[in-house]
């Protein structure tokens, strides 16, 4: 229990004066978010049903880019011992909010984007057999 009491103490969560350990874990972790934002955006744009997924693609791109840059800013602030922005609680808050945002993206994809894909597929199927003028 001593480990958890240390993790949850206010001094530990808001301190920045210790040597910044594990930066090599946080830096690629948040850097991957920025990379995934651009990679998934490019992959979505190459698909045939891009118009159906366009709103989801924008939400995904901006969510991952925002949390990636926010996390990289937090890592920089922790390495420079900035008082408020560099606190551990800010990094934990960013990770928790990112998990919640991913839950929202999943719900949006399953409810809205799937319906848009079905509408797009039906429209494409109908247009295939209709005569073009």
Secondary structure by P-SEA (a helix, b strand, c coil): caaaaaaacccccccccccccaaaaaaaaaaaaaaaaaaaaaaaaaccccccaaaaaaaaaaaaaaaaaaaaaaaaaaaacccccccaaaaaaaaaaaaaaaaaaaaaaaccaaaaaaaaaaaaaaaaacccc
